[in-house]
Amino acid sequence: MARKDTAADAANPGRLKQIALTYKMTRRADKKIGLVLAAVGIVTFGVFLAIGFLIGHPIYLGILGLLLAFLATAIVFGRRAERAAFGQMEGQPGAAAAVLDNIGRGWTTTPAVAMNRSQDVVHRAVGKAGIVLVAEGNPNRVKSLLAAEKKKMNRIVADVPVHDLIVGTGEGQVGLKKLRTTMLKLPRVLTGPQVTATNDRLKAMGDLMSNMPLPKGPMPKGMKLPKGGPKAR
């Protein structure tokens, strides 16, 4: 029991520190966060306390109001913190990969399965909706990356649906804030075993490509890679 208490005591300062850091980060992007949280807490508590006086139970309604005020404040804080985090991530390289890493259970994500010299990149996620290719970068350049990756997926797992999304704020693109929601709304067409089999096939293909022998030493001048050869990742 003593060990559990010690572990809990050690964890509490960590949680408080994390909350404090999250608040500081959010406040940099949302200057009104403190006023908003205070208003939510006070209004929620005040409403329940007023109802308590009206019905003759101010203590009970006051306690309930205090608990609900804390809950409402936590919910509002979480949403505004998430919005601030997405705002800071917007347009940053690798932002889509960070969202995919936190999409939830049932998805297997692989960042940067395709990339070009301009640092445009395509990430891959596999779930019950099938394969989702998520591109971030210049919209005109990533289309060719997506087309090549979709073609490769169709060769490896032709029986699995392949979706493609471009992260951005332009027409036909998906905002970073809506990426997770958009993916979760895709129709589920695969079973759990089918998802596992798809991941195994993609992993086997990746291992096969990584284990292919490459010539040692510098490439002879004038030598060109054959079409369809391995691309930069």
C-alpha positions in Angstrom: 0.0 0.0 0.0 2.9 2.4 0.9 4.4 1.8 -2.5 1.1 2.7 -4.3 0.7 5.9 -2.2 4.3 6.9 -3.1 3.7 6.3 -6.8 0.5 8.3 -6.7 2.2 11.1 -4.9 5.0 11.1 -7.4 2.5 11.1 -10.3 0.4 14.0 -9.0 3.2 16.7 -9.3 3.8 15.4 -12.8 0.2 15.8 -13.8 0.0 19.3 -12.3 3.2 20.3 -14.1 1.8 19.0 -17.4 -1.4 20.9 -16.9 0.6 24.1 -16.1 2.7 23.6 -19.2 -0.4 23.0 -21.3 -2.0 26.2 -19.9 1.1 28.3 -20.7 1.3 26.9 -24.2 -2.4 27.6 -24.7 -2.2 31.1 -23.3 0.5 32.0 -25.9 -2.0 31.4 -28.6 -5.2 32.2 -26.7 -4.8 35.3 -24.5 -8.3 35.1 -23.2 -8.1 31.5 -21.9 -7.9 32.6 -18.2 -11.0 34.9 -18.4 -13.0 32.2 -20.4 -12.2 29.5 -17.9 -13.0 31.8 -14.9 -16.3 32.8 -16.5 -17.3 29.2 -17.3 -16.6 28.1 -13.7 -18.3 31.1 -12.0 -21.4 31.0 -14.2 -21.9 27.3 -13.9 -21.5 27.4 -10.1 -23.7 30.5 -9.8 -26.6 29.0 -11.8 -26.7 25.8 -9.6 -26.3 27.8 -6.4 -29.2 30.1 -7.4 -31.4 27.1 -8.2 -30.4 25.7 -4.8 -31.7 28.8 -3.1 -34.9 28.7 -5.1 -35.7 25.2 -4.1 -34.4 25.4 -0.6 -31.3 23.2 -1.0 -28.4 25.6 -1.5 -25.8 23.4 0.1 -26.6 20.3 -2.1 -26.9 22.3 -5.3 -23.9 24.3 -4.3 -21.7 21.2 -4.1 -23.2 19.8 -7.3 -22.6 23.2 -9.0 -19.0 23.2 -7.8 -18.3 19.7 -9.3 -20.0 20.6 -12.6 -18.2 23.9 -12.7 -14.9 22.0 -12.5 -16.0 19.6 -15.2 -17.2 22.3 -17.5 -14.0 24.2 -17.0 -11.9 21.1 -17.8 -13.9 20.4 -21.0 -13.6 24.0 -22.2 -9.9 24.1 -21.3 -9.3 20.8 -23.2 -11.0 22.1 -26.4 -9.2 25.4 -26.4 -5.9 23.8 -25.7 -6.4 21.4 -28.6 -7.4 24.3 -30.9 -4.3 26.2 -29.8 -2.1 23.2 -30.4 -3.5 22.7 -33.9 -3.1 26.4 -34.6 0.6 26.2 -33.8 1.1 23.0 -35.7 -0.7 24.2 -38.9 1.7 24.4 -41.8 4.6 22.8 -39.9 6.3 19.8 -41.5 5.3 16.6 -39.9 2.1 18.0 -38.4 -0.1 15.5 -40.1 2.1 12.6 -38.8 1.6 13.9 -35.3 -2.1 13.8 -35.7 -2.0 10.3 -37.2 0.0 9.1 -34.2 -2.8 10.0 -31.9 -5.7 8.9 -34.1 -6.6 6.1 -31.7 -6.8 2.3 -31.5 -7.4 0.3 -34.6 -5.1 2.3 -36.8 -1.5 1.5 -37.7 0.4 4.6 -39.1 3.6 4.8 -41.0 5.0 8.3 -41.5 6.8 9.4 -44.6 6.3 6.4 -46.9 7.0 8.7 -49.8 8.9 12.0 -50.0 10.4 14.3 -52.7 13.3 16.7 -52.7 11.0 19.6 -51.8 10.1 17.8 -48.5 6.5 17.1 -49.6 5.6 13.9 -47.8 2.9 11.2 -47.8 2.0 9.2 -44.6 0.1 6.0 -44.5 -2.5 4.8 -42.1 -4.2 1.3 -42.1 -7.5 0.6 -40.4 -10.9 -0.8 -40.9 -11.6 1.9 -43.5 -8.7 0.5 -45.6 -5.6 2.3 -46.5 -5.5 6.1 -46.1 -2.7 8.1 -47.7 -2.3 11.5 -46.1 -0.2 14.1 -48.0 1.2 17.4 -46.7 3.1 19.9 -48.8 2.5 21.7 -52.0 -0.9 20.6 -53.4 0.3 20.4 -57.0 3.4 18.4 -56.2 1.9 15.9 -53.7 -0.6 14.8 -56.3 2.1 12.9 -58.2 3.4 11.4 -54.9 -0.1 10.2 -54.0 -0.7 8.8 -57.5 2.5 6.8 -57.4 1.8 5.5 -53.8 -1.7 4.5 -54.7 -0.5 2.6 -57.7 2.0 0.8 -55.5 -0.8 0.0 -53.0 -3.0 -1.4 -55.7 -0.2 -3.8 -56.8 0.4 -5.0 -53.2 -3.1 -5.1 -51.8 -5.5 -4.7 -54.7 -8.4 -5.9 -52.7 -8.2 -3.1 -50.1 -9.7 0.3 -50.7 -7.2 3.2 -50.8 -8.2 6.7 -49.8 -6.1 9.8 -50.2 -6.2 13.1 -48.3 -4.3 16.3 -48.7 -3.8 18.3 -45.6 -4.3 22.1 -46.1 -6.7 24.9 -46.2 -7.5 25.1 -49.9 -10.4 23.7 -51.8 -10.7 19.9 -51.7 -8.2 19.7 -48.8 -8.6 18.7 -45.2 -7.7 21.0 -42.4 -5.3 19.7 -39.8 -8.0 20.0 -37.1 -10.5 17.9 -39.1 -8.0 15.2 -40.2 -8.8 12.8 -37.4 -12.5 13.3 -37.6 -12.5 12.9 -41.4 -10.6 9.6 -41.2 -12.9 8.2 -38.4 -15.9 9.0 -40.6 -14.7 6.8 -43.5 -16.8 3.7 -43.9 -15.5 0.6 -42.2 -15.1 -2.2 -44.8 -12.5 -4.4 -43.3 -12.6 -6.8 -40.4 -9.9 -7.0 -37.7 -8.1 -10.0 -39.3 -8.2 -8.3 -42.7 -6.5 -5.2 -41.2 -3.8 -7.4 -39.7 -3.3 -9.2 -43.0 -3.0 -5.9 -44.8 -0.4 -4.6 -42.4 1.5 -7.9 -42.6 1.6 -7.6 -46.4 2.7 -4.0 -46.4 5.4 -4.8 -43.7 6.7 -7.7 -45.7 7.0 -5.5 -48.8 8.8 -2.9 -46.8 11.2 -5.4 -45.4 11.8 -6.8 -48.8 12.6 -3.4 -50.2 14.9 -2.6 -47.3 16.8 -5.9 -47.6 17.5 -5.5 -51.3 21.2 -5.5 -52.0 22.5 -2.1 -53.1 25.8 -1.5 -55.0 28.5 -0.3 -52.8 30.6 2.8 -53.6 29.8 5.8 -55.7 27.5 5.5 -58.6 29.3 5.6 -62.0 28.9 8.8 -63.9 26.2 8.7 -66.5 24.4 5.8 -64.8 20.7 6.2 -64.5 18.3 4.4 -62.2 15.8 2.2 -64.1 12.2 3.4 -64.2 10.1 2.0 -61.4 13.2 1.8 -59.1 13.2 2.7 -55.5 12.2 6.3 -54.8 13.5 8.7 -52.1 11.6 8.4 -48.9 
